[in-house]
Amino acid sequence: MKALGFEAPYWLGRKFSFEAIPPIKVWAECLHAGTLKLKSGFHEAPVTFQDSCNFIRNAGMFQQSRDLMSVVAMDFREMHPHGNATYCCGNGGGQGLMPEYKQAKIAALKAKADCIRATGAKMVVVACHNCEDGIHETCKNYELDAKVELFSAFLAEAVVLPEAV
């Protein structure tokens, strides 16, 4: 999404003839159009959400992500701060690929760990693979009892499939 939707038009100096659509926008539009059915309250454990920089904040998908979470999460717990003020997952800007800064990164992620811990959530849902790795590392380093799951997988588990014809 970032490379195709945000970076490529800038670096190539032109817009594409198509729109790069964030997956969460597709999920939300299908839900609102009635073409997607989700099992209400499917996820019973307390859940929180990481507002990723590109898939959520830069793409303007804050409300859509909450609309979807409110359907499938029985116990959604907002992290504070969240939205545009949220703390980084720790992998933005390729930080996960720079081992020379690992210890400094782990120390900096204490703030994110404290945010997750304060929610009491047993699952942290993330919209991007970098966030998945960063939050997983944070949970491991700060001994948080929380599973990390990608948003699309989180939603896919709750999809109501139509009856076979």
C-alpha positions as CSV (number, residue, x, y, z in Angstrom):
1,M,0.0,0.0,0.0
2,K,2.7,2.5,1.0
3,A,4.9,1.8,-2.1
4,L,2.1,1.8,-4.6
5,G,-0.3,4.2,-3.0
6,F,2.0,6.9,-1.6
7,E,5.5,6.6,-2.8
8,A,5.3,5.5,-6.5
9,P,3.3,8.5,-7.8
10,Y,5.7,10.8,-6.0
11,W,8.9,9.2,-7.3
12,L,7.6,8.5,-10.8
13,G,6.2,12.0,-11.1
14,R,2.7,10.9,-12.2
15,K,-0.4,9.3,-11.0
16,F,-1.6,5.9,-11.9
17,S,-4.7,5.3,-13.9
18,F,-6.0,3.2,-11.0
19,E,-6.4,3.8,-7.3
20,A,-4.4,1.8,-4.7
21,I,-7.1,1.0,-2.2
22,P,-6.3,0.0,1.4
23,P,-7.6,-3.4,2.3
24,I,-9.5,-2.0,5.3
25,K,-11.4,0.3,3.0
26,V,-12.5,-2.7,0.9
27,W,-13.6,-4.6,4.0
28,A,-15.5,-1.6,5.4
29,E,-17.2,-0.8,2.0
30,C,-18.3,-4.4,1.6
31,L,-19.6,-4.5,5.2
32,H,-21.7,-1.3,4.7
33,A,-22.9,-2.5,1.3
34,G,-24.1,-5.7,2.8
35,T,-21.9,-7.9,0.6
36,L,-19.9,-8.9,3.6
37,K,-21.4,-10.5,6.7
38,L,-19.3,-10.8,9.9
39,K,-20.2,-12.8,13.0
40,S,-20.9,-10.2,15.6
41,G,-18.7,-10.5,18.7
42,F,-16.8,-13.4,17.2
43,H,-13.6,-12.6,19.1
44,E,-14.5,-12.8,22.8
45,A,-11.0,-12.0,24.3
46,P,-10.1,-8.4,25.0
47,V,-8.7,-6.9,21.8
48,T,-6.8,-3.7,21.1
49,F,-5.6,-2.2,17.8
50,Q,-2.3,-0.6,16.5
51,D,-2.9,2.4,14.3
52,S,-0.2,1.8,11.7
53,C,1.4,4.8,10.0
54,N,0.5,3.9,6.4
55,F,-2.5,1.5,6.4
56,I,-4.4,3.5,9.0
57,R,-3.1,7.0,9.7
58,N,-1.8,8.1,6.2
59,A,-4.6,6.3,4.4
60,G,-7.3,7.9,6.7
61,M,-8.7,4.6,7.7
62,F,-9.1,5.3,11.5
63,Q,-13.0,5.2,11.5
64,Q,-13.2,2.3,9.1
65,S,-10.9,0.2,11.3
66,R,-13.0,1.0,14.4
67,D,-16.3,0.2,12.5
68,L,-15.0,-3.2,11.6
69,M,-13.5,-3.9,15.1
70,S,-16.8,-3.0,16.8
71,V,-18.5,-5.7,14.9
72,V,-16.2,-8.7,15.4
73,A,-14.5,-7.8,18.8
74,M,-16.8,-8.4,21.8
75,D,-14.4,-6.5,24.0
76,F,-12.5,-3.8,22.1
77,R,-10.2,-1.7,24.2
78,E,-8.7,1.4,22.7
79,M,-5.0,2.1,23.3
80,H,-4.1,5.5,24.7
81,P,-2.8,7.4,22.8
82,H,-4.3,6.2,19.6
83,G,-5.1,7.5,16.1
84,N,-2.6,10.1,14.8
85,A,-1.1,10.4,18.3
86,T,-0.3,6.7,18.7
87,Y,3.2,5.4,19.4
88,C,5.1,3.7,16.6
89,C,5.2,-0.1,16.4
90,G,9.0,0.1,16.4
91,N,9.5,-1.1,12.8
92,G,8.6,2.0,10.9
93,G,11.2,3.3,8.5
94,G,12.9,-0.1,8.3
95,Q,13.9,-0.1,12.0
96,G,13.4,-3.8,12.1
97,L,16.3,-4.2,9.6
98,M,18.9,-2.3,11.6
99,P,20.4,-4.6,14.3
100,E,22.8,-1.9,15.4
101,Y,19.9,0.0,17.0
102,K,18.1,-3.1,18.5
103,Q,18.8,-2.3,22.2
104,A,17.8,1.4,21.8
105,K,14.7,0.3,20.0
106,I,13.7,-2.1,22.7
107,A,14.2,0.6,25.3
108,A,12.1,3.0,23.3
109,L,9.3,0.5,22.9
110,K,8.6,0.4,26.6
111,A,6.1,3.2,26.1
112,K,4.2,1.1,23.5
113,A,4.4,-1.9,25.8
114,D,2.9,0.1,28.6
115,C,0.1,1.2,26.3
116,I,-0.7,-2.4,25.4
117,R,-0.5,-3.6,29.0
118,A,-2.8,-0.8,30.2
119,T,-5.6,-2.1,27.9
120,G,-5.4,-5.6,29.4
121,A,-5.9,-6.9,25.9
122,K,-5.1,-10.5,25.1
123,M,-4.8,-9.7,21.3
124,V,-3.2,-6.8,19.5
125,V,-4.6,-6.5,15.9
126,V,-2.3,-4.8,13.4
127,A,-2.9,-3.7,9.8
128,C,0.7,-4.1,8.5
129,H,3.4,-6.7,8.5
130,N,6.0,-4.3,9.9
131,C,3.6,-3.6,12.8
132,E,3.1,-7.3,13.2
133,D,6.8,-7.9,13.6
134,G,7.3,-4.8,15.8
135,I,4.4,-5.5,18.2
136,H,5.3,-9.2,18.4
137,E,8.8,-8.2,19.4
138,T,7.5,-5.7,21.9
139,C,5.2,-8.3,23.5
140,K,8.1,-10.8,23.7
141,N,10.6,-8.3,25.2
142,Y,8.2,-6.9,27.7
143,E,6.5,-10.2,28.5
144,L,3.0,-9.2,27.5
145,D,0.5,-12.0,27.4
146,A,-1.0,-10.9,24.1
147,K,-1.3,-12.6,20.7
148,V,-0.5,-10.4,17.6
149,E,-2.8,-10.9,14.6
150,L,-3.0,-9.2,11.2
151,F,-6.3,-7.3,10.6
152,S,-7.3,-9.3,7.5
153,A,-6.8,-12.6,9.3
154,F,-8.7,-11.3,12.3
155,L,-11.7,-10.4,10.1
156,A,-11.5,-13.4,7.9
157,E,-12.1,-15.7,10.9
158,A,-15.4,-13.9,11.5
159,V,-16.7,-14.0,7.9
160,V,-20.1,-15.6,7.5
161,L,-19.9,-17.6,4.3
162,P,-23.0,-17.8,2.1
163,E,-24.8,-21.1,2.0
164,A,-23.7,-23.4,-0.9
165,V,-26.1,-23.4,-3.8
